Amino acid sequence: MSFALPEAMRAYIDERVQSGQYGNTSEYLRDLIRQDQENESRQRLRSLIAAGLESGEARPFDRASRDELRSRSLSESE
């Protein structure tokens, strides 16, 4: 993969690598991507929690509820 960066960004990355925290530019970029992936996962979880809280009154999770979810899941995957 190849891409161009403004000189100021390149200098910043070089400083981060020279600080010893990263072995090279690739390590730094991989770390940024991992952090972004983790942030996206956390945001997705927050959204799912919010949707659950807004979905209405809680109800017990019993065998009938489990069977209903399983049935809905199987019908959606077809």
PDB file of N, CA, C and O in Angstrom:
ATOM      1  N   MET A   1       0.856  -1.163   0.000  1.00  0.00           N
ATOM      2  CA  MET A   1       0.000   0.000   0.000  1.00  0.00           C
ATOM      3  C   MET A   1       0.903   1.227   0.000  1.00  0.00           C
ATOM      4  O   MET A   1       1.905   1.291   0.712  1.00  0.00           O
ATOM      5  N   SER A   2       0.529   2.163  -0.792  1.00  0.00           N
ATOM      6  CA  SER A   2       1.321   3.380  -0.885  1.00  0.00           C
ATOM      7  C   SER A   2       0.381   4.577  -0.866  1.00  0.00           C
ATOM      8  O   SER A   2      -0.679   4.557  -1.491  1.00  0.00           O
ATOM      9  N   PHE A   3       0.775   5.613  -0.147  1.00  0.00           N
ATOM     10  CA  PHE A   3      -0.031   6.821  -0.113  1.00  0.00           C
ATOM     11  C   PHE A   3       0.864   8.001   0.243  1.00  0.00           C
ATOM     12  O   PHE A   3       1.959   7.835   0.779  1.00  0.00           O
ATOM     13  N   ALA A   4       0.379   9.173  -0.065  1.00  0.00           N
ATOM     14  CA  ALA A   4       1.145  10.394   0.187  1.00  0.00           C
ATOM     15  C   ALA A   4       0.617  11.086   1.437  1.00  0.00           C
ATOM     16  O   ALA A   4      -0.588  11.110   1.687  1.00  0.00           O
ATOM     17  N   LEU A   5       1.533  11.644   2.213  1.00  0.00           N
ATOM     18  CA  LEU A   5       1.171  12.408   3.407  1.00  0.00           C
ATOM     19  C   LEU A   5       1.811  13.783   3.318  1.00  0.00           C
ATOM     20  O   LEU A   5       2.896  13.933   2.756  1.00  0.00           O
ATOM     21  N   PRO A   6       1.146  14.780   3.867  1.00  0.00           N
ATOM     22  CA  PRO A   6       1.786  16.095   3.952  1.00  0.00           C
ATOM     23  C   PRO A   6       3.055  15.988   4.800  1.00  0.00           C
ATOM     24  O   PRO A   6       3.141  15.143   5.691  1.00  0.00           O
ATOM     25  N   GLU A   7       4.003  16.815   4.530  1.00  0.00           N
ATOM     26  CA  GLU A   7       5.291  16.768   5.227  1.00  0.00           C
ATOM     27  C   GLU A   7       5.132  16.881   6.740  1.00  0.00           C
ATOM     28  O   GLU A   7       5.856  16.223   7.488  1.00  0.00           O
ATOM     29  N   ALA A   8       4.199  17.701   7.193  1.00  0.00           N
ATOM     30  CA  ALA A   8       4.002  17.865   8.640  1.00  0.00           C
ATOM     31  C   ALA A   8       3.564  16.542   9.280  1.00  0.00           C
ATOM     32  O   ALA A   8       4.016  16.209  10.376  1.00  0.00           O
ATOM     33  N   MET A   9       2.701  15.797   8.613  1.00  0.00           N
ATOM     34  CA  MET A   9       2.271  14.499   9.150  1.00  0.00           C
ATOM     35  C   MET A   9       3.417  13.493   9.120  1.00  0.00           C
ATOM     36  O   MET A   9       3.601  12.723  10.062  1.00  0.00           O
ATOM     37  N   ARG A  10       4.163  13.505   8.064  1.00  0.00           N
ATOM     38  CA  ARG A  10       5.305  12.594   7.950  1.00  0.00           C
ATOM     39  C   ARG A  10       6.319  12.868   9.073  1.00  0.00           C
ATOM     40  O   ARG A  10       6.853  11.943   9.685  1.00  0.00           O
ATOM     41  N   ALA A  11       6.566  14.150   9.326  1.00  0.00           N
ATOM     42  CA  ALA A  11       7.503  14.525  10.385  1.00  0.00           C
ATOM     43  C   ALA A  11       6.967  14.071  11.746  1.00  0.00           C
ATOM     44  O   ALA A  11       7.733  13.605  12.590  1.00  0.00           O
ATOM     45  N   TYR A  12       5.676  14.202  11.959  1.00  0.00           N
ATOM     46  CA  TYR A  12       5.077  13.767  13.219  1.00  0.00           C
ATOM     47  C   TYR A  12       5.253  12.264  13.404  1.00  0.00           C
ATOM     48  O   TYR A  12       5.634  11.811  14.483  1.00  0.00           O
ATOM     49  N   ILE A  13       4.977  11.495  12.360  1.00  0.00           N
ATOM     50  CA  ILE A  13       5.149  10.040  12.434  1.00  0.00           C
ATOM     51  C   ILE A  13       6.602   9.691  12.711  1.00  0.00           C
ATOM     52  O   ILE A  13       6.893   8.822  13.533  1.00  0.00           O
ATOM     53  N   ASP A  14       7.507  10.367  12.029  1.00  0.00           N
ATOM     54  CA  ASP A  14       8.942  10.123  12.257  1.00  0.00           C
ATOM     55  C   ASP A  14       9.321  10.392  13.716  1.00  0.00           C
ATOM     56  O   ASP A  14      10.100   9.643  14.306  1.00  0.00           O
ATOM     57  N   GLU A  15       8.769  11.460  14.295  1.00  0.00           N
ATOM     58  CA  GLU A  15       9.042  11.769  15.698  1.00  0.00           C
ATOM     59  C   GLU A  15       8.537  10.654  16.610  1.00  0.00           C
ATOM     60  O   GLU A  15       9.212  10.273  17.566  1.00  0.00           O
ATOM     61  N   ARG A  16       7.356  10.136  16.312  1.00  0.00           N
ATOM     62  CA  ARG A  16       6.781   9.053  17.123  1.00  0.00           C
ATOM     63  C   ARG A  16       7.664   7.809  17.058  1.00  0.00           C
ATOM     64  O   ARG A  16       7.889   7.144  18.069  1.00  0.00           O
ATOM     65  N   VAL A  17       8.157   7.505  15.873  1.00  0.00           N
ATOM     66  CA  VAL A  17       9.023   6.337  15.709  1.00  0.00           C
ATOM     67  C   VAL A  17      10.351   6.569  16.424  1.00  0.00           C
ATOM     68  O   VAL A  17      10.852   5.686  17.121  1.00  0.00           O
ATOM     69  N   GLN A  18      10.920   7.767  16.247  1.00  0.00           N
ATOM     70  CA  GLN A  18      12.213   8.078  16.869  1.00  0.00           C
ATOM     71  C   GLN A  18      12.130   8.112  18.395  1.00  0.00           C
ATOM     72  O   GLN A  18      13.148   7.968  19.073  1.00  0.00           O
ATOM     73  N   SER A  19      10.935   8.299  18.936  1.00  0.00           N
ATOM     74  CA  SER A  19      10.779   8.320  20.396  1.00  0.00           C
ATOM     75  C   SER A  19      11.019   6.934  20.989  1.00  0.00           C
ATOM     76  O   SER A  19      11.225   6.795  22.195  1.00  0.00           O
ATOM     77  N   GLY A  20      10.990   5.910  20.133  1.00  0.00           N
ATOM     78  CA  GLY A  20      11.224   4.549  20.600  1.00  0.00           C
ATOM     79  C   GLY A  20       9.952   3.790  20.920  1.00  0.00           C
ATOM     80  O   GLY A  20       9.993   2.594  21.205  1.00  0.00           O
ATOM     81  N   GLN A  21       8.825   4.478  20.873  1.00  0.00           N
ATOM     82  CA  GLN A  21       7.563   3.805  21.177  1.00  0.00           C
ATOM     83  C   GLN A  21       7.169   2.826  20.074  1.00  0.00           C
ATOM     84  O   GLN A  21       6.486   1.835  20.332  1.00  0.00           O
ATOM     85  N   TYR A  22       7.596   3.102  18.862  1.00  0.00           N
ATOM     86  CA  TYR A  22       7.307   2.248  17.706  1.00  0.00           C
ATOM     87  C   TYR A  22       8.615   1.914  17.004  1.00  0.00           C
ATOM     88  O   TYR A  22       9.528   2.737  16.935  1.00  0.00           O
ATOM     89  N   GLY A  23       8.692   0.701  16.488  1.00  0.00           N
ATOM     90  CA  GLY A  23       9.905   0.267  15.811  1.00  0.00           C
ATOM     91  C   GLY A  23      10.067   0.881  14.437  1.00  0.00           C
ATOM     92  O   GLY A  23      11.186   1.105  13.975  1.00  0.00           O
ATOM     93  N   ASN A  24       8.955   1.152  13.788  1.00  0.00           N
ATOM     94  CA  ASN A  24       8.996   1.745  12.452  1.00  0.00           C
ATOM     95  C   ASN A  24       7.634   2.339  12.117  1.00  0.00           C
ATOM     96  O   ASN A  24       6.686   2.227  12.894  1.00  0.00           O
ATOM     97  N   THR A  25       7.550   2.971  10.954  1.00  0.00           N
ATOM     98  CA  THR A  25       6.318   3.627  10.530  1.00  0.00           C
ATOM     99  C   THR A  25       5.163   2.639  10.421  1.00  0.00           C
ATOM    100  O   THR A  25       4.035   2.969  10.786  1.00  0.00           O
ATOM    101  N   SER A  26       5.424   1.450   9.931  1.00  0.00           N
ATOM    102  CA  SER A  26       4.365   0.456   9.778  1.00  0.00           C
ATOM    103  C   SER A  26       3.753   0.082  11.125  1.00  0.00           C
ATOM    104  O   SER A  26       2.535  -0.057  11.241  1.00  0.00           O
ATOM    105  N   GLU A  27       4.595  -0.080  12.138  1.00  0.00           N
ATOM    106  CA  GLU A  27       4.077  -0.396  13.475  1.00  0.00           C
ATOM    107  C   GLU A  27       3.163   0.709  13.972  1.00  0.00           C
ATOM    108  O   GLU A  27       2.105   0.442  14.542  1.00  0.00           O
ATOM    109  N   TYR A  28       3.574   1.947  13.754  1.00  0.00           N
ATOM    110  CA  TYR A  28       2.763   3.086  14.182  1.00  0.00           C
ATOM    111  C   TYR A  28       1.412   3.079  13.479  1.00  0.00           C
ATOM    112  O   TYR A  28       0.375   3.237  14.124  1.00  0.00           O
ATOM    113  N   LEU A  29       1.417   2.898  12.174  1.00  0.00           N
ATOM    114  CA  LEU A  29       0.165   2.893  11.416  1.00  0.00           C
ATOM    115  C   LEU A  29      -0.728   1.714  11.798  1.00  0.00           C
ATOM    116  O   LEU A  29      -1.945   1.869  11.900  1.00  0.00           O
ATOM    117  N   ARG A  30      -0.135   0.537  12.011  1.00  0.00           N
ATOM    118  CA  ARG A  30      -0.934  -0.620  12.449  1.00  0.00           C
ATOM    119  C   ARG A  30      -1.581  -0.346  13.800  1.00  0.00           C
ATOM    120  O   ARG A  30      -2.733  -0.717  14.026  1.00  0.00           O
ATOM    121  N   ASP A  31      -0.840   0.304  14.702  1.00  0.00           N
ATOM    122  CA  ASP A  31      -1.392   0.637  16.005  1.00  0.00           C
ATOM    123  C   ASP A  31      -2.568   1.610  15.866  1.00  0.00           C
ATOM    124  O   ASP A  31      -3.584   1.453  16.543  1.00  0.00           O
ATOM    125  N   LEU A  32      -2.435   2.600  15.005  1.00  0.00           N
ATOM    126  CA  LEU A  32      -3.538   3.536  14.770  1.00  0.00           C
ATOM    127  C   LEU A  32      -4.771   2.813  14.237  1.00  0.00           C
ATOM    128  O   LEU A  32      -5.893   3.100  14.655  1.00  0.00           O
ATOM    129  N   ILE A  33      -4.564   1.888  13.325  1.00  0.00           N
ATOM    130  CA  ILE A  33      -5.687   1.143  12.758  1.00  0.00           C
ATOM    131  C   ILE A  33      -6.346   0.279  13.829  1.00  0.00           C
ATOM    132  O   ILE A  33      -7.573   0.226  13.906  1.00  0.00           O
ATOM    133  N   ARG A  34      -5.552  -0.395  14.652  1.00  0.00           N
ATOM    134  CA  ARG A  34      -6.121  -1.204  15.747  1.00  0.00           C
ATOM    135  C   ARG A  34      -6.929  -0.331  16.700  1.00  0.00           C
ATOM    136  O   ARG A  34      -8.020  -0.713  17.122  1.00  0.00           O
ATOM    137  N   GLN A  35      -6.398   0.836  17.039  1.00  0.00           N
ATOM    138  CA  GLN A  35      -7.130   1.751  17.923  1.00  0.00           C
ATOM    139  C   GLN A  35      -8.446   2.180  17.291  1.00  0.00           C
ATOM    140  O   GLN A  35      -9.467   2.254  17.975  1.00  0.00           O
ATOM    141  N   ASP A  36      -8.432   2.460  16.000  1.00  0.00           N
ATOM    142  CA  ASP A  36      -9.650   2.849  15.300  1.00  0.00           C
ATOM    143  C   ASP A  36     -10.657   1.706  15.302  1.00  0.00           C
ATOM    144  O   ASP A  36     -11.851   1.935  15.499  1.00  0.00           O
ATOM    145  N   GLN A  37     -10.195   0.488  15.087  1.00  0.00           N
ATOM    146  CA  GLN A  37     -11.086  -0.671  15.114  1.00  0.00           C
ATOM    147  C   GLN A  37     -11.713  -0.838  16.504  1.00  0.00           C
ATOM    148  O   GLN A  37     -12.907  -1.116  16.622  1.00  0.00           O
ATOM    149  N   GLU A  38     -10.905  -0.668  17.546  1.00  0.00           N
ATOM    150  CA  GLU A  38     -11.425  -0.770  18.908  1.00  0.00           C
ATOM    151  C   GLU A  38     -12.443   0.323  19.193  1.00  0.00           C
ATOM    152  O   GLU A  38     -13.467   0.069  19.828  1.00  0.00           O
ATOM    153  N   ASN A  39     -12.171   1.539  18.728  1.00  0.00           N
ATOM    154  CA  ASN A  39     -13.123   2.636  18.910  1.00  0.00           C
ATOM    155  C   ASN A  39     -14.437   2.338  18.198  1.00  0.00           C
ATOM    156  O   ASN A  39     -15.510   2.589  18.747  1.00  0.00           O
ATOM    157  N   GLU A  40     -14.363   1.813  17.000  1.00  0.00           N
ATOM    158  CA  GLU A  40     -15.574   1.449  16.257  1.00  0.00           C
ATOM    159  C   GLU A  40     -16.361   0.370  16.990  1.00  0.00           C
ATOM    160  O   GLU A  40     -17.589   0.432  17.051  1.00  0.00           O
ATOM    161  N   SER A  41     -15.666  -0.612  17.545  1.00  0.00           N
ATOM    162  CA  SER A  41     -16.331  -1.683  18.295  1.00  0.00           C
ATOM    163  C   SER A  41     -17.020  -1.127  19.536  1.00  0.00           C
ATOM    164  O   SER A  41     -18.154  -1.497  19.842  1.00  0.00           O
ATOM    165  N   ARG A  42     -16.330  -0.234  20.252  1.00  0.00           N
ATOM    166  CA  ARG A  42     -16.943   0.372  21.435  1.00  0.00           C
ATOM    167  C   ARG A  42     -18.176   1.191  21.061  1.00  0.00           C
ATOM    168  O   ARG A  42     -19.191   1.149  21.757  1.00  0.00           O
ATOM    169  N   GLN A  43     -18.082   1.935  19.959  1.00  0.00           N
ATOM    170  CA  GLN A  43     -19.225   2.739  19.518  1.00  0.00           C
ATOM    171  C   GLN A  43     -20.395   1.847  19.128  1.00  0.00           C
ATOM    172  O   GLN A  43     -21.543   2.168  19.435  1.00  0.00           O
ATOM    173  N   ARG A  44     -20.124   0.739  18.458  1.00  0.00           N
ATOM    174  CA  ARG A  44     -21.179  -0.210  18.086  1.00  0.00           C
ATOM    175  C   ARG A  44     -21.842  -0.780  19.333  1.00  0.00           C
ATOM    176  O   ARG A  44     -23.067  -0.888  19.389  1.00  0.00           O
ATOM    177  N   LEU A  45     -21.047  -1.143  20.329  1.00  0.00           N
ATOM    178  CA  LEU A  45     -21.597  -1.666  21.571  1.00  0.00           C
ATOM    179  C   LEU A  45     -22.460  -0.621  22.262  1.00  0.00           C
ATOM    180  O   LEU A  45     -23.546  -0.937  22.747  1.00  0.00           O
ATOM    181  N   ARG A  46     -21.986   0.629  22.311  1.00  0.00           N
ATOM    182  CA  ARG A  46     -22.779   1.704  22.916  1.00  0.00           C
ATOM    183  C   ARG A  46     -24.118   1.858  22.200  1.00  0.00           C
ATOM    184  O   ARG A  46     -25.154   2.038  22.840  1.00  0.00           O
ATOM    185  N   SER A  47     -24.091   1.788  20.874  1.00  0.00           N
ATOM    186  CA  SER A  47     -25.321   1.915  20.091  1.00  0.00           C
ATOM    187  C   SER A  47     -26.283   0.771  20.388  1.00  0.00           C
ATOM    188  O   SER A  47     -27.488   0.987  20.524  1.00  0.00           O
ATOM    189  N   LEU A  48     -25.752  -0.445  20.489  1.00  0.00           N
ATOM    190  CA  LEU A  48     -26.597  -1.597  20.789  1.00  0.00           C
ATOM    191  C   LEU A  48     -27.187  -1.496  22.196  1.00  0.00           C
ATOM    192  O   LEU A  48     -28.351  -1.835  22.407  1.00  0.00           O
ATOM    193  N   ILE A  49     -26.398  -1.037  23.146  1.00  0.00           N
ATOM    194  CA  ILE A  49     -26.900  -0.863  24.510  1.00  0.00           C
ATOM    195  C   ILE A  49     -27.999   0.189  24.533  1.00  0.00           C
ATOM    196  O   ILE A  49     -29.043  -0.010  25.154  1.00  0.00           O
ATOM    197  N   ALA A  50     -27.766   1.308  23.856  1.00  0.00           N
ATOM    198  CA  ALA A  50     -28.776   2.370  23.811  1.00  0.00           C
ATOM    199  C   ALA A  50     -30.058   1.861  23.161  1.00  0.00           C
ATOM    200  O   ALA A  50     -31.154   2.146  23.644  1.00  0.00           O
ATOM    201  N   ALA A  51     -29.929   1.112  22.072  1.00  0.00           N
ATOM    202  CA  ALA A  51     -31.117   0.571  21.400  1.00  0.00           C
ATOM    203  C   ALA A  51     -31.863  -0.378  22.334  1.00  0.00           C
ATOM    204  O   ALA A  51     -33.093  -0.379  22.374  1.00  0.00           O
ATOM    205  N   GLY A  52     -31.119  -1.181  23.079  1.00  0.00           N
ATOM    206  CA  GLY A  52     -31.755  -2.094  24.024  1.00  0.00           C
ATOM    207  C   GLY A  52     -32.496  -1.353  25.116  1.00  0.00           C
ATOM    208  O   GLY A  52     -33.613  -1.724  25.476  1.00  0.00           O
ATOM    209  N   LEU A  53     -31.881  -0.308  25.647  1.00  0.00           N
ATOM    210  CA  LEU A  53     -32.520   0.472  26.700  1.00  0.00           C
ATOM    211  C   LEU A  53     -33.772   1.186  26.199  1.00  0.00           C
ATOM    212  O   LEU A  53     -34.731   1.373  26.948  1.00  0.00           O
ATOM    213  N   GLU A  54     -33.757   1.582  24.934  1.00  0.00           N
ATOM    214  CA  GLU A  54     -34.893   2.294  24.359  1.00  0.00           C
ATOM    215  C   GLU A  54     -35.963   1.354  23.806  1.00  0.00           C
ATOM    216  O   GLU A  54     -37.007   1.814  23.344  1.00  0.00           O
ATOM    217  N   SER A  55     -35.720   0.061  23.848  1.00  0.00           N
ATOM    218  CA  SER A  55     -36.636  -0.881  23.193  1.00  0.00           C
ATOM    219  C   SER A  55     -37.876  -1.205  24.011  1.00  0.00           C
ATOM    220  O   SER A  55     -38.769  -1.906  23.536  1.00  0.00           O
ATOM    221  N   GLY A  56     -37.935  -0.710  25.211  1.00  0.00           N
ATOM    222  CA  GLY A  56     -39.137  -0.942  26.001  1.00  0.00           C
ATOM    223  C   GLY A  56     -38.852  -1.686  27.281  1.00  0.00           C
ATOM    224  O   GLY A  56     -37.706  -1.909  27.671  1.00  0.00           O
ATOM    225  N   GLU A  57     -39.930  -2.057  27.909  1.00  0.00           N
ATOM    226  CA  GLU A  57     -39.877  -2.741  29.204  1.00  0.00           C
ATOM    227  C   GLU A  57     -39.148  -4.072  29.085  1.00  0.00           C
ATOM    228  O   GLU A  57     -39.315  -4.806  28.111  1.00  0.00           O
ATOM    229  N   ALA A  58     -38.346  -4.364  30.084  1.00  0.00           N
ATOM    230  CA  ALA A  58     -37.635  -5.649  30.111  1.00  0.00           C
ATOM    231  C   ALA A  58     -38.634  -6.769  30.370  1.00  0.00           C
ATOM    232  O   ALA A  58     -39.653  -6.576  31.034  1.00  0.00           O
ATOM    233  N   ARG A  59     -38.323  -7.937  29.834  1.00  0.00           N
ATOM    234  CA  ARG A  59     -39.161  -9.105  30.104  1.00  0.00           C
ATOM    235  C   ARG A  59     -38.251 -10.289  30.402  1.00  0.00           C
ATOM    236  O   ARG A  59     -37.106 -10.323  29.951  1.00  0.00           O
ATOM    237  N   PRO A  60     -38.746 -11.239  31.144  1.00  0.00           N
ATOM    238  CA  PRO A  60     -37.903 -12.376  31.512  1.00  0.00           C
ATOM    239  C   PRO A  60     -37.422 -13.139  30.287  1.00  0.00           C
ATOM    240  O   PRO A  60     -38.133 -13.264  29.290  1.00  0.00           O
ATOM    241  N   PHE A  61     -36.209 -13.640  30.385  1.00  0.00           N
ATOM    242  CA  PHE A  61     -35.667 -14.463  29.302  1.00  0.00           C
ATOM    243  C   PHE A  61     -35.839 -15.917  29.699  1.00  0.00           C
ATOM    244  O   PHE A  61     -35.088 -16.454  30.513  1.00  0.00           O
ATOM    245  N   ASP A  62     -36.835 -16.534  29.111  1.00  0.00           N
ATOM    246  CA  ASP A  62     -37.128 -17.915  29.429  1.00  0.00           C
ATOM    247  C   ASP A  62     -37.012 -18.771  28.172  1.00  0.00           C
ATOM    248  O   ASP A  62     -36.563 -18.294  27.129  1.00  0.00           O
ATOM    249  N   ARG A  63     -37.405 -19.997  28.271  1.00  0.00           N
ATOM    250  CA  ARG A  63     -37.292 -20.911  27.132  1.00  0.00           C
ATOM    251  C   ARG A  63     -38.094 -20.405  25.928  1.00  0.00           C
ATOM    252  O   ARG A  63     -37.624 -20.495  24.794  1.00  0.00           O
ATOM    253  N   ALA A  64     -39.283 -19.881  26.162  1.00  0.00           N
ATOM    254  CA  ALA A  64     -40.117 -19.376  25.060  1.00  0.00           C
ATOM    255  C   ALA A  64     -39.417 -18.207  24.362  1.00  0.00           C
ATOM    256  O   ALA A  64     -39.437 -18.111  23.135  1.00  0.00           O
ATOM    257  N   SER A  65     -38.797 -17.316  25.149  1.00  0.00           N
ATOM    258  CA  SER A  65     -38.069 -16.181  24.560  1.00  0.00           C
ATOM    259  C   SER A  65     -36.897 -16.682  23.725  1.00  0.00           C
ATOM    260  O   SER A  65     -36.663 -16.201  22.617  1.00  0.00           O
ATOM    261  N   ARG A  66     -36.166 -17.648  24.263  1.00  0.00           N
ATOM    262  CA  ARG A  66     -35.028 -18.212  23.539  1.00  0.00           C
ATOM    263  C   ARG A  66     -35.473 -18.844  22.231  1.00  0.00           C
ATOM    264  O   ARG A  66     -34.843 -18.634  21.195  1.00  0.00           O
ATOM    265  N   ASP A  67     -36.552 -19.614  22.269  1.00  0.00           N
ATOM    266  CA  ASP A  67     -37.053 -20.268  21.065  1.00  0.00           C
ATOM    267  C   ASP A  67     -37.514 -19.244  20.024  1.00  0.00           C
ATOM    268  O   ASP A  67     -37.304 -19.425  18.825  1.00  0.00           O
ATOM    269  N   GLU A  68     -38.142 -18.170  20.500  1.00  0.00           N
ATOM    270  CA  GLU A  68     -38.585 -17.109  19.585  1.00  0.00           C
ATOM    271  C   GLU A  68     -37.385 -16.459  18.899  1.00  0.00           C
ATOM    272  O   GLU A  68     -37.400 -16.245  17.687  1.00  0.00           O
ATOM    273  N   LEU A  69     -36.353 -16.146  19.670  1.00  0.00           N
ATOM    274  CA  LEU A  69     -35.149 -15.533  19.090  1.00  0.00           C
ATOM    275  C   LEU A  69     -34.477 -16.472  18.099  1.00  0.00           C
ATOM    276  O   LEU A  69     -34.040 -16.046  17.030  1.00  0.00           O
ATOM    277  N   ARG A  70     -34.396 -17.726  18.449  1.00  0.00           N
ATOM    278  CA  ARG A  70     -33.779 -18.707  17.552  1.00  0.00           C
ATOM    279  C   ARG A  70     -34.564 -18.787  16.243  1.00  0.00           C
ATOM    280  O   ARG A  70     -33.976 -18.818  15.162  1.00  0.00           O
ATOM    281  N   SER A  71     -35.874 -18.820  16.345  1.00  0.00           N
ATOM    282  CA  SER A  71     -36.721 -18.896  15.157  1.00  0.00           C
ATOM    283  C   SER A  71     -36.546 -17.656  14.282  1.00  0.00           C
ATOM    284  O   SER A  71     -36.419 -17.763  13.062  1.00  0.00           O
ATOM    285  N   ARG A  72     -36.539 -16.473  14.914  1.00  0.00           N
ATOM    286  CA  ARG A  72     -36.353 -15.238  14.150  1.00  0.00           C
ATOM    287  C   ARG A  72     -34.992 -15.196  13.492  1.00  0.00           C
ATOM    288  O   ARG A  72     -34.861 -14.755  12.350  1.00  0.00           O
ATOM    289  N   SER A  73     -33.978 -15.653  14.206  1.00  0.00           N
ATOM    290  CA  SER A  73     -32.614 -15.660  13.671  1.00  0.00           C
ATOM    291  C   SER A  73     -32.524 -16.569  12.447  1.00  0.00           C
ATOM    292  O   SER A  73     -31.928 -16.201  11.434  1.00  0.00           O
ATOM    293  N   LEU A  74     -33.106 -17.729  12.546  1.00  0.00           N
ATOM    294  CA  LEU A  74     -33.050 -18.677  11.428  1.00  0.00           C
ATOM    295  C   LEU A  74     -33.817 -18.168  10.217  1.00  0.00           C
ATOM    296  O   LEU A  74     -33.378 -18.358   9.083  1.00  0.00           O
ATOM    297  N   SER A  75     -34.960 -17.524  10.443  1.00  0.00           N
ATOM    298  CA  SER A  75     -35.739 -17.009   9.310  1.00  0.00           C
ATOM    299  C   SER A  75     -35.052 -15.829   8.646  1.00  0.00           C
ATOM    300  O   SER A  75     -35.206 -15.633   7.440  1.00  0.00           O
ATOM    301  N   GLU A  76     -34.290 -15.031   9.406  1.00  0.00           N
ATOM    302  CA  GLU A  76     -33.575 -13.878   8.847  1.00  0.00           C
ATOM    303  C   GLU A  76     -32.349 -14.312   8.052  1.00  0.00           C
ATOM    304  O   GLU A  76     -31.921 -13.603   7.141  1.00  0.00           O
ATOM    305  N   SER A  77     -31.790 -15.450   8.378  1.00  0.00           N
ATOM    306  CA  SER A  77     -30.580 -15.900   7.695  1.00  0.00           C
ATOM    307  C   SER A  77     -30.883 -16.595   6.379  1.00  0.00           C
ATOM    308  O   SER A  77     -29.966 -16.908   5.620  1.00  0.00           O
ATOM    309  N   GLU A  78     -32.129 -16.834   6.105  1.00  0.00           N
ATOM    310  CA  GLU A  78     -32.506 -17.529   4.852  1.00  0.00           C
ATOM    311  C   GLU A  78     -32.615 -16.578   3.694  1.00  0.00           C
ATOM    312  O   GLU A  78     -32.921 -16.997   2.577  1.00  0.00           O
TER     313      GLU A  78
END
